[in-house]
Amino acid sequence: MKKLLIALLFSFSLLTFSYASDVQLLKKARQYFSPLPEVFPSDTNPITKEKVKLGKILFYEPRISIDGATSCSKCHPIALYGADGLKKAQGNNGRINPRNAPTILNSAGQIAQHWRGDRKDVEDQAKRALLGKGSFGAPSYKWVEDKLKSIKGYEELFKKAFPEDKDPINVYNFAKAIGAWERTLSTPSRFDKFLNGHIDALSEKEKKGLEKFISIGCVSCHQGALLGGTMYQKFGIFEPYWKYTKSEKIDLGLYSITKKEEDKYVFKVPPLRNVVMTAPYFHDGSVWSLKDAIRIMAKVQLGKNLSKEDIDDIYAFLKSLTGNLTEDIKTVPVLPSYN
């Protein structure tokens, strides 16, 4: 009886210690991370259900591209968690883009769009993609507007989304509508439950990975609600990244825009939400294995050699960032007809 009592007390002590450790981890995590918001609001583009409905339809609209087959969903298919699974995105007529297509999910919460941050926000990206040679390839904005106006079903949709506009079918409203929909693409996961105080939402291995993610220094760049997307950083602080990736070409990053020496190999830090689902990795899609990407990042960004156990634990934590897709996000809309 005495031995049983001692065993019970010992077990209780371990549970108490484990709970206290989890509480400390939660407190530490909250210093770096925050739960995903339900939507990513904009001061200049208020979200309305009419805009969101139109934006979702336009996201899948290929008839405004030069080849009649390219839409936003081509490079950002929801079935692949908003990324296309290619090393580099393919636009109209199979044109290869210079960089990997990041996921569109949660993208509206970033400081800017594209690897070099050369798109101000999701609205700017949607509008400028229309004329992009590797995107829609349209010859002019007027050409796009005429195409939309020729599809009769859009007339009522645009009027409802922009009731104050006399001539609502224009590329500016096109961008606002798509932006409004993309601002609803929030995909909270079990990690958000953990941040909200549900300690058991993560497994012991995932908690171990979270602790290492913090202590090893990954949070120096990958922080906030998206675990990234809030700053720019040189890729290859301690060693050139191409020594460890399978990069076919060395990308100068932000330098190609600014021509400043300090901007060589600088890119926007990618968010890690749904990262397990969005291979391949890095700006050039040069690495297919997430565990390899973890190892490379530790080596070139932090100057650290991680053990297999460290990599496995961090990988387990990153899996907890995979969110559930709502039925609204997953459902593909029927597009308006010409008549």
C-alpha positions as a Markdown table, in Angstrom:
| # | Residue | x | y | z |
|---|---|---|---|---|
| 1 | Met | 0.0 | 0.0 | 0.0 |
| 2 | Lys | 2.8 | 2.3 | 0.9 |
| 3 | Lys | 4.6 | 1.6 | -2.4 |
| 4 | Leu | 1.4 | 2.3 | -4.3 |
| 5 | Leu | 1.0 | 5.6 | -2.5 |
| 6 | Ile | 4.6 | 6.5 | -3.3 |
| 7 | Ala | 4.1 | 5.6 | -6.9 |
| 8 | Leu | 0.9 | 7.7 | -7.2 |
| 9 | Leu | 2.6 | 10.6 | -5.6 |
| 10 | Phe | 5.6 | 10.3 | -8.0 |
| 11 | Ser | 3.2 | 10.1 | -11.0 |
| 12 | Phe | 1.3 | 13.1 | -9.7 |
| 13 | Ser | 4.6 | 15.0 | -9.3 |
| 14 | Leu | 5.6 | 14.2 | -12.9 |
| 15 | Leu | 2.3 | 15.4 | -14.2 |
| 16 | Thr | 2.5 | 18.6 | -12.2 |
| 17 | Phe | 6.0 | 19.2 | -13.4 |
| 18 | Ser | 5.0 | 18.4 | -17.0 |
| 19 | Tyr | 2.0 | 20.8 | -16.8 |
| 20 | Ala | 4.2 | 23.6 | -15.3 |
| 21 | Ser | 6.7 | 23.1 | -18.2 |
| 22 | Asp | 3.9 | 23.3 | -20.7 |
| 23 | Val | 2.6 | 26.5 | -19.1 |
| 24 | Gln | 6.1 | 28.0 | -19.3 |
| 25 | Leu | 6.4 | 26.9 | -23.0 |
| 26 | Leu | 3.0 | 28.5 | -23.7 |
| 27 | Lys | 4.1 | 31.7 | -22.0 |
| 28 | Lys | 7.3 | 31.7 | -24.1 |
| 29 | Ala | 5.5 | 31.0 | -27.3 |
| 30 | Arg | 3.1 | 33.9 | -26.8 |
| 31 | Gln | 6.1 | 36.2 | -26.7 |
| 32 | Tyr | 6.8 | 35.4 | -30.4 |
| 33 | Phe | 3.6 | 34.1 | -31.9 |
| 34 | Ser | -0.1 | 35.1 | -32.0 |
| 35 | Pro | -3.2 | 33.2 | -33.2 |
| 36 | Leu | -4.4 | 33.8 | -36.7 |
| 37 | Pro | -7.1 | 36.3 | -37.1 |
| 38 | Glu | -10.4 | 35.2 | -38.7 |
| 39 | Val | -9.7 | 37.6 | -41.6 |
| 40 | Phe | -6.9 | 40.0 | -42.7 |
| 41 | Pro | -8.6 | 43.4 | -42.8 |
| 42 | Ser | -7.7 | 46.4 | -45.0 |
| 43 | Asp | -8.3 | 50.1 | -44.4 |
| 44 | Thr | -8.6 | 50.7 | -48.1 |
| 45 | Asn | -10.6 | 47.7 | -49.1 |
| 46 | Pro | -13.3 | 46.8 | -46.6 |
| 47 | Ile | -14.5 | 43.2 | -46.7 |
| 48 | Thr | -18.1 | 42.7 | -47.8 |
| 49 | Lys | -19.8 | 39.4 | -48.6 |
| 50 | Glu | -20.7 | 40.7 | -52.1 |
| 51 | Lys | -17.0 | 41.5 | -52.8 |
| 52 | Val | -15.9 | 38.2 | -51.4 |
| 53 | Lys | -18.4 | 36.3 | -53.5 |
| 54 | Leu | -17.2 | 38.1 | -56.7 |
| 55 | Gly | -13.6 | 37.8 | -55.7 |
| 56 | Lys | -13.8 | 34.0 | -55.3 |
| 57 | Ile | -15.3 | 33.7 | -58.8 |
| 58 | Leu | -12.7 | 36.0 | -60.4 |
| 59 | Phe | -10.0 | 33.9 | -58.7 |
| 60 | Tyr | -11.0 | 31.0 | -60.9 |
| 61 | Glu | -11.7 | 33.1 | -64.1 |
| 62 | Pro | -9.3 | 32.1 | -67.0 |
| 63 | Arg | -11.0 | 34.0 | -69.8 |
| 64 | Ile | -9.3 | 37.3 | -69.0 |
| 65 | Ser | -5.9 | 35.7 | -69.7 |
| 66 | Ile | -4.2 | 35.9 | -73.1 |
| 67 | Asp | -4.4 | 32.1 | -73.6 |
| 68 | Gly | -7.9 | 31.8 | -72.1 |
| 69 | Ala | -6.6 | 29.2 | -69.7 |
| 70 | Thr | -4.8 | 31.0 | -66.9 |
| 71 | Ser | -6.4 | 32.1 | -63.7 |
| 72 | Cys | -5.2 | 32.9 | -60.2 |
| 73 | Ser | -6.0 | 29.4 | -59.2 |
| 74 | Lys | -3.5 | 28.0 | -61.8 |
| 75 | Cys | -0.6 | 29.1 | -59.7 |
| 76 | His | -2.5 | 28.9 | -56.4 |
| 77 | Pro | -4.7 | 25.8 | -56.5 |
| 78 | Ile | -6.5 | 25.3 | -53.2 |
| 79 | Ala | -6.3 | 21.5 | -53.6 |
| 80 | Leu | -2.5 | 21.9 | -53.1 |
| 81 | Tyr | -3.0 | 24.3 | -50.2 |
| 82 | Gly | -2.8 | 27.4 | -52.4 |
| 83 | Ala | 0.6 | 26.6 | -54.0 |
| 84 | Asp | 1.2 | 24.8 | -57.3 |
| 85 | Gly | 3.7 | 22.1 | -56.3 |
| 86 | Leu | 6.1 | 23.3 | -59.0 |
| 87 | Lys | 9.7 | 24.6 | -58.6 |
| 88 | Lys | 8.7 | 27.7 | -60.5 |
| 89 | Ala | 5.2 | 28.8 | -61.4 |
| 90 | Gln | 3.9 | 28.4 | -65.0 |
| 91 | Gly | 1.7 | 31.2 | -66.4 |
| 92 | Asn | 0.0 | 31.8 | -69.7 |
| 93 | Asn | 1.1 | 29.5 | -72.6 |
| 94 | Gly | 3.4 | 27.6 | -70.2 |
| 95 | Arg | 5.7 | 30.5 | -69.5 |
| 96 | Ile | 8.0 | 29.8 | -66.6 |
| 97 | Asn | 8.1 | 32.5 | -63.8 |
| 98 | Pro | 11.5 | 33.4 | -62.2 |
| 99 | Arg | 10.5 | 32.1 | -58.7 |
| 100 | Asn | 8.4 | 29.6 | -56.8 |
| 101 | Ala | 4.7 | 30.5 | -56.3 |
| 102 | Pro | 4.0 | 30.9 | -52.5 |
| 103 | Thr | 0.7 | 29.8 | -51.1 |
| 104 | Ile | -2.1 | 32.2 | -51.2 |
| 105 | Leu | -3.5 | 31.0 | -47.9 |
| 106 | Asn | -3.0 | 33.5 | -45.2 |
| 107 | Ser | -0.9 | 35.6 | -47.7 |
| 108 | Ala | -2.9 | 38.8 | -47.0 |
| 109 | Gly | -1.4 | 39.0 | -43.6 |
| 110 | Gln | 2.1 | 39.6 | -44.9 |
| 111 | Ile | 3.9 | 43.0 | -45.2 |
| 112 | Ala | 4.0 | 42.6 | -49.0 |
| 113 | Gln | 3.6 | 40.1 | -51.7 |
| 114 | His | 6.2 | 38.1 | -53.8 |
| 115 | Trp | 9.6 | 36.9 | -52.7 |
| 116 | Arg | 11.1 | 40.4 | -53.2 |
| 117 | Gly | 8.1 | 42.2 | -51.8 |
| 118 | Asp | 7.5 | 44.1 | -55.1 |
| 119 | Arg | 3.8 | 43.9 | -54.7 |
| 120 | Lys | 2.3 | 46.1 | -52.0 |
| 121 | Asp | -0.6 | 43.8 | -51.0 |
| 122 | Val | -2.9 | 41.2 | -52.4 |
| 123 | Glu | -4.9 | 43.8 | -54.3 |
| 124 | Asp | -1.8 | 45.2 | -56.0 |
| 125 | Gln | -0.7 | 41.6 | -56.8 |
| 126 | Ala | -4.1 | 40.8 | -58.4 |
| 127 | Lys | -4.1 | 43.9 | -60.6 |
| 128 | Arg | -0.5 | 43.7 | -61.8 |
| 129 | Ala | -0.7 | 40.0 | -62.5 |
| 130 | Leu | -3.2 | 40.8 | -65.3 |
| 131 | Leu | -0.4 | 42.3 | -67.4 |
| 132 | Gly | 2.4 | 40.1 | -66.1 |
| 133 | Lys | 4.1 | 38.3 | -69.0 |
| 134 | Gly | 4.4 | 35.2 | -66.9 |
| 135 | Ser | 1.0 | 35.5 | -65.4 |
| 136 | Phe | -2.2 | 36.4 | -67.4 |
| 137 | Gly | -0.3 | 38.2 | -70.2 |
| 138 | Ala | -3.1 | 40.5 | -71.0 |
| 139 | Pro | -2.2 | 43.3 | -73.6 |
| 140 | Ser | -3.8 | 46.1 | -71.6 |
| 141 | Tyr | -6.2 | 46.7 | -68.7 |
| 142 | Lys | -8.8 | 47.9 | -71.1 |
| 143 | Trp | -8.6 | 44.5 | -72.9 |
| 144 | Val | -9.3 | 42.8 | -69.5 |
| 145 | Glu | -12.3 | 45.1 | -68.8 |
| 146 | Asp | -13.7 | 44.5 | -72.2 |
| 147 | Lys | -13.4 | 40.8 | -71.7 |
| 148 | Leu | -15.2 | 41.0 | -68.3 |
| 149 | Lys | -18.0 | 43.2 | -69.8 |
| 150 | Ser | -18.5 | 40.7 | -72.6 |
| 151 | Ile | -19.4 | 38.0 | -70.0 |
| 152 | Lys | -22.9 | 39.2 | -69.2 |
| 153 | Gly | -23.1 | 37.3 | -65.9 |
| 154 | Tyr | -20.5 | 39.7 | -64.4 |
| 155 | Glu | -22.7 | 42.8 | -64.7 |
| 156 | Glu | -24.9 | 42.0 | -61.7 |
| 157 | Leu | -22.1 | 40.6 | -59.6 |
| 158 | Phe | -20.0 | 43.8 | -60.0 |
| 159 | Lys | -23.0 | 46.0 | -59.4 |
| 160 | Lys | -23.8 | 44.2 | -56.1 |
| 161 | Ala | -20.1 | 44.3 | -55.0 |
| 162 | Phe | -19.6 | 48.0 | -55.9 |
| 163 | Pro | -23.1 | 49.6 | -55.8 |
| 164 | Glu | -21.8 | 53.2 | -55.7 |
| 165 | Asp | -19.8 | 52.9 | -58.9 |
| 166 | Lys | -21.5 | 53.9 | -62.2 |
| 167 | Asp | -19.2 | 51.7 | -64.2 |
| 168 | Pro | -18.2 | 49.0 | -61.7 |
| 169 | Ile | -16.5 | 46.6 | -64.1 |
| 170 | Asn | -12.9 | 47.8 | -64.1 |
| 171 | Val | -9.5 | 46.3 | -63.1 |
| 172 | Tyr | -9.4 | 48.3 | -59.8 |
| 173 | Asn | -12.6 | 46.7 | -58.6 |
| 174 | Phe | -11.3 | 43.4 | -60.0 |
| 175 | Ala | -8.3 | 43.7 | -57.7 |
| 176 | Lys | -10.5 | 44.8 | -54.7 |
| 177 | Ala | -12.8 | 41.8 | -55.1 |
| 178 | Ile | -10.1 | 39.2 | -55.3 |
| 179 | Gly | -8.2 | 40.9 | -52.5 |
| 180 | Ala | -11.4 | 40.8 | -50.3 |
| 181 | Trp | -11.7 | 37.0 | -50.9 |
| 182 | Glu | -8.0 | 36.4 | -50.3 |
| 183 | Arg | -8.3 | 38.3 | -47.0 |
| 184 | Thr | -10.7 | 35.7 | -45.8 |
| 185 | Leu | -8.3 | 32.8 | -46.4 |
| 186 | Ser | -7.3 | 32.3 | -42.8 |
| 187 | Thr | -6.4 | 28.7 | -41.9 |
| 188 | Pro | -6.0 | 28.3 | -38.1 |
| 189 | Ser | -4.6 | 25.0 | -36.9 |
| 190 | Arg | -4.0 | 23.1 | -33.7 |
| 191 | Phe | -1.1 | 25.5 | -32.9 |
| 192 | Asp | -3.7 | 28.3 | -32.6 |
| 193 | Lys | -5.6 | 26.2 | -30.1 |
| 194 | Phe | -2.4 | 25.9 | -28.1 |
| 195 | Leu | -1.7 | 29.6 | -28.2 |
| 196 | Asn | -5.3 | 30.1 | -27.0 |
| 197 | Gly | -4.5 | 28.1 | -23.9 |
| 198 | His | -5.4 | 24.5 | -24.9 |
| 199 | Ile | -2.1 | 22.9 | -23.9 |
| 200 | Asp | -3.1 | 19.4 | -25.0 |
| 201 | Ala | -3.7 | 20.6 | -28.6 |
| 202 | Leu | 0.0 | 19.7 | -29.3 |
| 203 | Ser | 1.6 | 16.4 | -28.8 |
| 204 | Glu | 4.7 | 16.1 | -26.6 |
| 205 | Lys | 6.9 | 15.8 | -29.7 |
| 206 | Glu | 5.4 | 18.9 | -31.2 |
| 207 | Lys | 5.9 | 20.8 | -28.0 |
| 208 | Lys | 9.5 | 19.6 | -28.0 |
| 209 | Gly | 9.8 | 20.9 | -31.5 |
| 210 | Leu | 8.3 | 24.2 | -30.6 |
| 211 | Glu | 10.7 | 24.6 | -27.8 |
| 212 | Lys | 13.6 | 23.9 | -30.1 |
| 213 | Phe | 12.2 | 26.2 | -32.8 |
| 214 | Ile | 12.4 | 29.0 | -30.2 |
| 215 | Ser | 15.7 | 28.1 | -28.5 |
| 216 | Ile | 17.7 | 27.3 | -31.7 |
| 217 | Gly | 16.7 | 30.8 | -33.1 |
| 218 | Cys | 14.3 | 30.1 | -35.9 |
| 219 | Val | 12.0 | 32.7 | -34.3 |
| 220 | Ser | 14.4 | 35.5 | -35.1 |
| 221 | Cys | 12.8 | 35.6 | -38.5 |
| 222 | His | 9.8 | 33.2 | -38.3 |
| 223 | Gln | 7.5 | 34.9 | -35.8 |
| 224 | Gly | 4.0 | 36.5 | -35.6 |
| 225 | Ala | 0.7 | 35.0 | -36.5 |
| 226 | Leu | 2.1 | 33.6 | -39.8 |
| 227 | Leu | 5.5 | 32.6 | -38.5 |
| 228 | Gly | 7.1 | 34.7 | -41.1 |
| 229 | Gly | 6.1 | 37.2 | -43.8 |
| 230 | Thr | 6.9 | 40.3 | -41.6 |
| 231 | Met | 10.5 | 41.1 | -42.5 |
| 232 | Tyr | 13.2 | 40.7 | -45.1 |
| 233 | Gln | 16.4 | 38.8 | -44.6 |
| 234 | Lys | 19.5 | 37.7 | -46.5 |
| 235 | Phe | 19.3 | 34.0 | -47.5 |
| 236 | Gly | 22.7 | 32.7 | -46.6 |
| 237 | Ile | 24.0 | 34.7 | -43.6 |
| 238 | Phe | 26.7 | 32.3 | -42.6 |
| 239 | Glu | 27.3 | 30.5 | -45.9 |
| 240 | Pro | 26.0 | 30.9 | -49.5 |
| 241 | Tyr | 22.6 | 29.2 | -49.8 |
| 242 | Trp | 23.5 | 27.6 | -53.1 |
| 243 | Lys | 26.2 | 25.4 | -51.5 |
| 244 | Tyr | 23.4 | 23.3 | -49.9 |
| 245 | Thr | 20.4 | 23.7 | -52.2 |
| 246 | Lys | 20.0 | 22.4 | -55.7 |
| 247 | Ser | 19.6 | 25.9 | -57.2 |
| 248 | Glu | 20.1 | 26.0 | -60.9 |
| 249 | Lys | 20.7 | 29.8 | -60.8 |
| 250 | Ile | 21.9 | 32.2 | -58.2 |
| 251 | Asp | 19.1 | 34.7 | -57.5 |
| 252 | Leu | 20.2 | 38.2 | -56.4 |
| 253 | Gly | 16.9 | 38.8 | -54.7 |
| 254 | Leu | 16.0 | 42.3 | -53.6 |
| 255 | Tyr | 19.2 | 43.6 | -55.1 |
| 256 | Ser | 17.7 | 43.2 | -58.6 |
| 257 | Ile | 15.2 | 45.9 | -57.7 |
| 258 | Thr | 17.2 | 48.3 | -55.5 |
| 259 | Lys | 20.8 | 47.8 | -56.8 |
| 260 | Lys | 22.0 | 48.2 | -53.2 |
| 261 | Glu | 24.9 | 45.9 | -52.3 |
| 262 | Glu | 23.3 | 45.1 | -48.9 |
| 263 | Asp | 20.2 | 43.8 | -50.6 |
| 264 | Lys | 22.1 | 40.9 | -52.4 |
| 265 | Tyr | 20.3 | 37.6 | -51.8 |
| 266 | Val | 17.7 | 39.3 | -49.6 |
| 267 | Phe | 14.2 | 38.0 | -49.7 |
| 268 | Lys | 11.0 | 38.3 | -47.8 |
| 269 | Val | 10.9 | 35.7 | -45.0 |
| 270 | Pro | 8.3 | 33.2 | -46.0 |
| 271 | Pro | 5.5 | 32.3 | -43.6 |
| 272 | Leu | 5.5 | 28.8 | -42.3 |
| 273 | Arg | 1.7 | 28.2 | -42.1 |
| 274 | Asn | 0.8 | 25.0 | -43.9 |
| 275 | Val | 4.5 | 24.6 | -44.8 |
| 276 | Val | 4.3 | 20.8 | -44.8 |
| 277 | Met | 1.7 | 21.0 | -47.6 |
| 278 | Thr | 3.5 | 23.4 | -49.9 |
| 279 | Ala | 6.7 | 21.8 | -51.2 |
| 280 | Pro | 9.0 | 22.5 | -52.9 |
| 281 | Tyr | 10.8 | 25.1 | -50.8 |
| 282 | Phe | 12.7 | 28.4 | -51.1 |
| 283 | His | 12.4 | 31.1 | -53.7 |
| 284 | Asp | 13.6 | 28.7 | -56.5 |
| 285 | Gly | 11.8 | 25.6 | -55.3 |
| 286 | Ser | 15.2 | 23.9 | -55.2 |
| 287 | Val | 14.5 | 21.7 | -52.2 |
| 288 | Trp | 11.6 | 19.1 | -52.0 |
| 289 | Ser | 12.1 | 17.7 | -48.5 |
| 290 | Leu | 11.0 | 19.9 | -45.6 |
| 291 | Lys | 13.5 | 18.1 | -43.3 |
| 292 | Asp | 16.3 | 19.1 | -45.7 |
| 293 | Ala | 15.0 | 22.7 | -45.7 |
| 294 | Ile | 15.1 | 22.7 | -41.9 |
| 295 | Arg | 18.7 | 21.5 | -42.0 |
| 296 | Ile | 19.8 | 24.0 | -44.6 |
| 297 | Met | 18.1 | 26.9 | -42.9 |
| 298 | Ala | 19.9 | 26.1 | -39.6 |
| 299 | Lys | 23.2 | 25.8 | -41.4 |
| 300 | Val | 23.1 | 29.0 | -43.6 |
| 301 | Gln | 21.0 | 31.3 | -41.4 |
| 302 | Leu | 22.0 | 30.3 | -37.9 |
| 303 | Gly | 25.4 | 28.7 | -38.5 |
| 304 | Lys | 24.2 | 25.5 | -36.6 |
| 305 | Asn | 24.4 | 21.8 | -37.4 |
| 306 | Leu | 21.2 | 20.2 | -36.2 |
| 307 | Ser | 21.0 | 16.6 | -35.1 |
| 308 | Lys | 18.5 | 14.2 | -36.7 |
| 309 | Glu | 16.4 | 14.4 | -33.5 |
| 310 | Asp | 16.4 | 18.2 | -33.6 |
| 311 | Ile | 15.2 | 18.1 | -37.2 |
| 312 | Asp | 12.5 | 15.5 | -36.5 |
| 313 | Asp | 11.2 | 17.5 | -33.5 |
| 314 | Ile | 11.0 | 20.8 | -35.5 |
| 315 | Tyr | 9.4 | 19.0 | -38.4 |
| 316 | Ala | 6.8 | 17.6 | -36.0 |
| 317 | Phe | 6.1 | 21.1 | -34.7 |
| 318 | Leu | 5.8 | 22.5 | -38.3 |
| 319 | Lys | 3.2 | 19.8 | -39.0 |
| 320 | Ser | 1.0 | 21.3 | -36.3 |
| 321 | Leu | 0.8 | 24.5 | -38.5 |
| 322 | Thr | -1.4 | 22.7 | -41.1 |
| 323 | Gly | -4.8 | 24.3 | -40.9 |
| 324 | Asn | -8.2 | 22.9 | -41.9 |
| 325 | Leu | -9.7 | 24.3 | -45.1 |
| 326 | Thr | -13.3 | 25.4 | -44.7 |
| 327 | Glu | -15.9 | 24.2 | -47.2 |
| 328 | Asp | -16.1 | 27.7 | -48.6 |
| 329 | Ile | -12.4 | 27.7 | -49.3 |
| 330 | Lys | -12.5 | 24.2 | -50.9 |
| 331 | Thr | -15.6 | 24.7 | -53.0 |
| 332 | Val | -14.9 | 25.7 | -56.7 |
| 333 | Pro | -17.6 | 28.2 | -58.0 |
| 334 | Val | -19.5 | 28.0 | -61.2 |
| 335 | Leu | -18.3 | 30.9 | -63.5 |
| 336 | Pro | -20.8 | 33.3 | -65.1 |
| 337 | Ser | -21.9 | 32.7 | -68.7 |
| 338 | Tyr | -21.6 | 35.0 | -71.7 |
| 339 | Asn | -25.3 | 35.1 | -72.2 |
